[in-house]
Amino acid sequence: MRTEEEAQICATFGKHLAQLRKGMGWSQEKLALESGIARSYIGDVERGLRNIALVNICRIADTLKIEPAELMKFREAASR
């Protein structure tokens, strides 16, 4: 069972990922196809239902052609 804090972290990360993806004009399906990660997994991450694995953070960053650190700036993005 996740704590409220863990759930909030996952939700905030997911929202940031969705914003970055949409900013590039990509659908979840395109990100899934390009990264080799299941669309349902990406959808669950964006909805805060999954605690994404570090390897998948790196895969998504590589696919979006950004540094993994950019994905980890989700707390900064939430405060804006």
Sequence and secondary structure as in RCSB ss.txt:
>XXXX:A:sequence
MRTEEEAQICATFGKHLAQLRKGMGWSQEKLALESGIARSYIGDVERGLRNIALVNICRIADTLKIEPAELMKFR
EAASR
>XXXX:A:secstr
   HHHHHHHHHHHHHHHHHHHHTT  HHHHHHHHT  HHHHHHHHTT S   HHHHHHHHHHHTS HHHHTTHH
HHHH 
